[in-house]
Amino acid sequence: MKLELENSKLTLVILACLVGFFGDSLLQIGVKRFNMGTETGWGLREYFSQHGTVESLCVAAGMMAMFYIIYLFVFKQEPDYLNLAIYGIIVDLLFRQFNVFPSLKGYYSYLNYFWSAFWEAFSMVLPFFIYNQIKK
């Protein structure tokens, strides 16, 4: 039983990593190729130009995996939709308040507190949703 539980947690971390990678890919395609998000690309043009395509993908994948590792193994929380959403909101507020990524200043200037928290909560819930769909 414990092995099964650990495998499910590892699967969630891998899914979080993939969500970060593919989510960042879609954002880059939208901003760079289709000029979405006005002239600033939702405030992300500066971030993408500073970090480049590959580095941005790796940062997004690594951060999502790290967020899930902290949630599951450090805080020892069982995943559920509400707690993951709240965790995402808290992470977003901390990143915004303490300017963890100065290159995201444009993003936080473009999006108000609600929308940046919403998207972080969404990205935290998505791997768990995918996991539950795969499990069916």
MIDOSE-1310 file (N, C-alpha, C; in nm, 2 decimals, decimal comma, always signed):
residues 136
mkle	+0,08/-0,12/+0,00/+0,00/+0,00/+0,00/+0,09/+0,13/+0,00; +0,19/+0,13/+0,08/+0,28/+0,25/+0,09/+0,35/+0,27/-0,05; +0,39/+0,16/-0,11/+0,46/+0,18/-0,24/+0,36/+0,24/-0,34; +0,24/+0,20/-0,34/+0,14/+0,25/-0,43/+0,12/+0,40/-0,40
lens	+0,12/+0,44/-0,28/+0,10/+0,58/-0,24/+0,22/+0,66/-0,29; +0,34/+0,61/-0,27/+0,46/+0,68/-0,32/+0,46/+0,69/-0,47; +0,42/+0,58/-0,54/+0,41/+0,59/-0,68/+0,32/+0,70/-0,73; +0,20/+0,71/-0,66/+0,11/+0,81/-0,70/+0,16/+0,95/-0,68
kltl	+0,24/+0,97/-0,57/+0,30/+1,10/-0,55/+0,40/+1,13/-0,65; +0,48/+1,03/-0,69/+0,58/+1,05/-0,79/+0,52/+1,08/-0,93; +0,41/+1,01/-0,96/+0,33/+1,04/-1,08/+0,28/+1,19/-1,08; +0,23/+1,23/-0,97/+0,19/+1,37/-0,96/+0,30/+1,47/-0,98
vila	+0,42/+1,44/-0,93/+0,53/+1,53/-0,95/+0,57/+1,53/-1,10; +0,57/+1,42/-1,16/+0,60/+1,41/-1,30/+0,49/+1,49/-1,38; +0,37/+1,47/-1,35/+0,26/+1,54/-1,42/+0,27/+1,69/-1,40; +0,31/+1,73/-1,28/+0,33/+1,88/-1,25/+0,44/+1,93/-1,34
clvg	+0,55/+1,86/-1,35/+0,66/+1,90/-1,44/+0,62/+1,91/-1,58; +0,54/+1,82/-1,63/+0,49/+1,82/-1,77/+0,39/+1,94/-1,79; +0,31/+1,96/-1,69/+0,21/+2,07/-1,70/+0,29/+2,21/-1,71; +0,40/+2,22/-1,63/+0,48/+2,34/-1,63/+0,55/+2,35/-1,77
ffgd	+0,60/+2,25/-1,82/+0,67/+2,25/-1,95/+0,57/+2,28/-2,07; +0,46/+2,21/-2,07/+0,37/+2,23/-2,18/+0,29/+2,36/-2,17; +0,26/+2,40/-2,04/+0,19/+2,53/-2,02/+0,28/+2,64/-2,07; +0,41/+2,64/-2,03/+0,50/+2,74/-2,08/+0,52/+2,74/-2,23
sllq	+0,52/+2,62/-2,29/+0,52/+2,61/-2,43/+0,41/+2,68/-2,50; +0,29/+2,66/-2,45/+0,17/+2,72/-2,50/+0,17/+2,87/-2,48; +0,22/+2,92/-2,37/+0,23/+3,06/-2,35/+0,33/+3,12/-2,45; +0,45/+3,06/-2,46/+0,54/+3,11/-2,56/+0,49/+3,11/-2,70
igvk	+0,42/+3,01/-2,74/+0,36/+3,01/-2,88/+0,26/+3,12/-2,89; +0,17/+3,14/-2,79/+0,07/+3,24/-2,79/+0,13/+3,38/-2,80; +0,23/+3,40/-2,72/+0,29/+3,54/-2,71/+0,38/+3,57/-2,83; +0,47/+3,47/-2,86/+0,57/+3,50/-2,97/+0,51/+3,48/-3,11
rfnm	+0,44/+3,38/-3,13/+0,39/+3,35/-3,27/+0,26/+3,42/-3,30; +0,17/+3,42/-3,21/+0,04/+3,48/-3,24/+0,01/+3,61/-3,18; +0,12/+3,67/-3,12/+0,11/+3,81/-3,06/-0,01/+3,82/-2,97; -0,04/+3,72/-2,89/-0,15/+3,73/-2,79/-0,11/+3,81/-2,67
gtet	-0,21/+3,86/-2,60/-0,18/+3,93/-2,48/-0,13/+4,08/-2,49; -0,19/+4,15/-2,59/-0,15/+4,28/-2,62/+0,00/+4,29/-2,66; +0,05/+4,42/-2,65/+0,19/+4,44/-2,70/+0,29/+4,38/-2,60; +0,25/+4,36/-2,47/+0,34/+4,30/-2,37/+0,33/+4,15/-2,36
gwgl	+0,24/+4,09/-2,43/+0,22/+3,95/-2,41/+0,19/+3,91/-2,27; +0,09/+3,98/-2,21/+0,05/+3,96/-2,07/+0,16/+3,99/-1,98; +0,25/+4,07/-2,02/+0,37/+4,10/-1,94/+0,48/+4,00/-1,94; +0,47/+3,91/-2,03/+0,57/+3,79/-2,04/+0,68/+3,81/-2,15
reyf	+0,66/+3,90/-2,24/+0,76/+3,92/-2,34/+0,90/+3,94/-2,28; +0,91/+4,03/-2,18/+1,04/+4,06/-2,12/+1,10/+3,93/-2,05; +1,01/+3,86/-1,99/+1,05/+3,73/-1,92/+1,11/+3,63/-2,02; +1,03/+3,61/-2,13/+1,08/+3,52/-2,24/+1,21/+3,57/-2,31
sqhg	+1,22/+3,69/-2,33/+1,34/+3,74/-2,40/+1,46/+3,74/-2,30; +1,44/+3,76/-2,18/+1,55/+3,75/-2,08/+1,60/+3,61/-2,06; +1,50/+3,52/-2,05/+1,54/+3,38/-2,02/+1,56/+3,29/-2,14; +1,50/+3,32/-2,25/+1,51/+3,24/-2,37/+1,41/+3,13/-2,36
tves	+1,39/+3,06/-2,48/+1,29/+2,96/-2,49/+1,32/+2,84/-2,40; +1,43/+2,78/-2,41/+1,46/+2,66/-2,34/+1,47/+2,68/-2,19; +1,54/+2,79/-2,15/+1,55/+2,81/-2,01/+1,41/+2,84/-1,95; +1,32/+2,91/-2,02/+1,19/+2,93/-1,96/+1,11/+2,80/-1,95
lcva	+1,13/+2,71/-2,04/+1,06/+2,58/-2,03/+1,11/+2,50/-1,91; +1,24/+2,51/-1,89/+1,30/+2,43/-1,78/+1,26/+2,49/-1,65; +1,26/+2,62/-1,64/+1,22/+2,69/-1,52/+1,07/+2,66/-1,48; +0,99/+2,67/-1,58/+0,84/+2,63/-1,55/+0,83/+2,49/-1,51
agmm	+0,89/+2,40/-1,58/+0,88/+2,26/-1,54/+0,94/+2,23/-1,40; +1,05/+2,29/-1,38/+1,12/+2,27/-1,25/+1,04/+2,33/-1,13; +0,99/+2,45/-1,16/+0,91/+2,51/-1,05/+0,78/+2,44/-1,02; +0,71/+2,39/-1,12/+0,59/+2,31/-1,09/+0,63/+2,18/-1,02
amfy	+0,73/+2,11/-1,06/+0,77/+1,99/-0,99/+0,81/+2,02/-0,84; +0,89/+2,13/-0,83/+0,93/+2,17/-0,69/+0,80/+2,21/-0,60; +0,71/+2,28/-0,66/+0,59/+2,31/-0,58/+0,52/+2,18/-0,53; +0,51/+2,09/-0,62/+0,44/+1,96/-0,58/+0,53/+1,88/-0,48
iiyl	+0,66/+1,88/-0,50/+0,74/+1,81/-0,40/+0,73/+1,87/-0,26; +0,72/+2,00/-0,26/+0,71/+2,07/-0,13/+0,57/+2,04/-0,07; +0,47/+2,04/-0,15/+0,33/+2,01/-0,10/+0,32/+1,87/-0,05; +0,37/+1,78/-0,13/+0,35/+1,63/-0,10/+0,45/+1,58/+0,00
fvfk	+0,57/+1,62/-0,01/+0,68/+1,55/+0,07/+0,72/+1,64/+0,19; +0,73/+1,77/+0,18/+0,77/+1,86/+0,29/+0,65/+1,89/+0,38; +0,54/+1,94/+0,32/+0,42/+1,96/+0,40/+0,34/+1,84/+0,43; +0,37/+1,73/+0,36/+0,30/+1,60/+0,38/+0,15/+1,61/+0,37
qepd	+0,11/+1,68/+0,26/-0,03/+1,70/+0,24/-0,08/+1,61/+0,14; -0,20/+1,56/+0,16/-0,27/+1,47/+0,06/-0,33/+1,57/-0,04; -0,32/+1,53/-0,17/-0,37/+1,63/-0,27/-0,53/+1,62/-0,27; -0,58/+1,74/-0,28/-0,73/+1,76/-0,31/-0,74/+1,89/-0,38
ylnl	-0,84/+1,91/-0,46/-0,86/+2,03/-0,54/-0,85/+2,16/-0,46; -0,93/+2,17/-0,36/-0,94/+2,29/-0,28/-0,80/+2,33/-0,22; -0,74/+2,23/-0,15/-0,61/+2,26/-0,09/-0,50/+2,30/-0,19; -0,50/+2,23/-0,31/-0,40/+2,26/-0,41/-0,43/+2,40/-0,46
aiyg	-0,56/+2,44/-0,48/-0,59/+2,58/-0,53/-0,54/+2,68/-0,42; -0,57/+2,66/-0,30/-0,53/+2,75/-0,19/-0,38/+2,76/-0,19; -0,31/+2,65/-0,20/-0,16/+2,65/-0,20/-0,11/+2,73/-0,32; -0,17/+2,71/-0,44/-0,13/+2,79/-0,55/-0,15/+2,94/-0,53
iivd	-0,26/+2,98/-0,47/-0,29/+3,12/-0,44/-0,18/+3,17/-0,35; -0,15/+3,10/-0,24/-0,04/+3,14/-0,15/+0,09/+3,15/-0,22; +0,13/+3,05/-0,30/+0,25/+3,06/-0,37/+0,26/+3,19/-0,46; +0,15/+3,21/-0,53/+0,14/+3,33/-0,62/+0,16/+3,46/-0,53
llfr	+0,09/+3,47/-0,42/+0,10/+3,59/-0,34/+0,25/+3,61/-0,29; +0,31/+3,50/-0,25/+0,45/+3,51/-0,20/+0,54/+3,55/-0,31; +0,53/+3,49/-0,43/+0,61/+3,53/-0,54/+0,59/+3,67/-0,58; +0,47/+3,72/-0,57/+0,44/+3,86/-0,61/+0,50/+3,95/-0,50
qfnv	+0,47/+3,92/-0,38/+0,51/+4,01/-0,26/+0,66/+4,02/-0,25; +0,73/+3,91/-0,26/+0,87/+3,91/-0,24/+0,96/+3,91/-0,37; +0,89/+3,94/-0,48/+0,96/+3,96/-0,61/+1,06/+3,85/-0,64; +1,02/+3,72/-0,62/+1,11/+3,61/-0,63/+1,17/+3,60/-0,77
fpsl	+1,09/+3,63/-0,87/+1,15/+3,64/-1,01/+1,13/+3,78/-1,06; +1,23/+3,87/-1,04/+1,22/+4,00/-1,09/+1,18/+4,01/-1,24; +1,22/+3,91/-1,32/+1,18/+3,92/-1,46/+1,03/+3,90/-1,48; +0,96/+3,86/-1,38/+0,81/+3,85/-1,39/+0,74/+3,98/-1,35
kgyy	+0,82/+4,09/-1,33/+0,76/+4,21/-1,29/+0,65/+4,26/-1,39; +0,67/+4,24/-1,52/+0,58/+4,28/-1,62/+0,45/+4,20/-1,61; +0,46/+4,07/-1,58/+0,35/+3,98/-1,56/+0,26/+4,03/-1,44; +0,33/+4,05/-1,33/+0,25/+4,10/-1,21/+0,20/+4,24/-1,23
syln	+0,26/+4,32/-1,31/+0,20/+4,45/-1,34/+0,08/+4,44/-1,43; +0,09/+4,35/-1,52/-0,02/+4,33/-1,62/-0,14/+4,27/-1,55; -0,12/+4,16/-1,47/-0,23/+4,09/-1,41/-0,25/+4,14/-1,27; -0,38/+4,16/-1,23/-0,40/+4,20/-1,09/-0,39/+4,08/-1,00
yfws	-0,41/+4,10/-0,87/-0,39/+3,99/-0,78/-0,48/+3,87/-0,81; -0,61/+3,90/-0,84/-0,70/+3,79/-0,86/-0,66/+3,70/-0,98; -0,62/+3,76/-1,09/-0,59/+3,68/-1,21/-0,46/+3,61/-1,20; -0,36/+3,67/-1,14/-0,24/+3,59/-1,13/-0,26/+3,48/-1,03
afwe	-0,33/+3,50/-0,92/-0,36/+3,39/-0,82/-0,45/+3,28/-0,89; -0,54/+3,33/-0,97/-0,63/+3,23/-1,04/-0,55/+3,14/-1,13; -0,45/+3,19/-1,21/-0,37/+3,11/-1,30/-0,28/+3,02/-1,22; -0,23/+3,07/-1,11/-0,14/+2,98/-1,03/-0,22/+2,87/-0,97
afsm	-0,34/+2,90/-0,92/-0,43/+2,79/-0,86/-0,46/+2,69/-0,97; -0,50/+2,74/-1,09/-0,53/+2,65/-1,20/-0,42/+2,56/-1,23; -0,29/+2,61/-1,24/-0,18/+2,53/-1,27/-0,15/+2,43/-1,16; -0,18/+2,46/-1,04/-0,16/+2,37/-0,93/-0,26/+2,25/-0,93
vlpf	-0,38/+2,28/-0,97/-0,49/+2,18/-0,97/-0,48/+2,09/-1,09; -0,43/+2,15/-1,20/-0,43/+2,07/-1,33/-0,36/+1,94/-1,32; -0,24/+1,93/-1,27/-0,18/+1,79/-1,26/-0,26/+1,69/-1,18; -0,33/+1,73/-1,08/-0,41/+1,64/-1,00/-0,54/+1,60/-1,08
fiyn	-0,59/+1,70/-1,15/-0,70/+1,66/-1,24/-0,66/+1,56/-1,35; -0,55/+1,58/-1,41/-0,50/+1,49/-1,51/-0,48/+1,35/-1,45; -0,42/+1,35/-1,33/-0,39/+1,23/-1,26/-0,52/+1,15/-1,24; -0,62/+1,22/-1,19/-0,75/+1,15/-1,17/-0,82/+1,10/-1,29
qikk	-0,80/+1,17/-1,41/-0,85/+1,13/-1,53/-0,78/+1,00/-1,58; -0,65/+1,00/-1,56/-0,57/+0,88/-1,60/-0,61/+0,76/-1,52; -0,63/+0,78/-1,39/-0,66/+0,68/-1,30/-0,79/+0,61/-1,33; -0,88/+0,68/-1,39/-1,02/+0,62/-1,42/-1,01/+0,50/-1,51
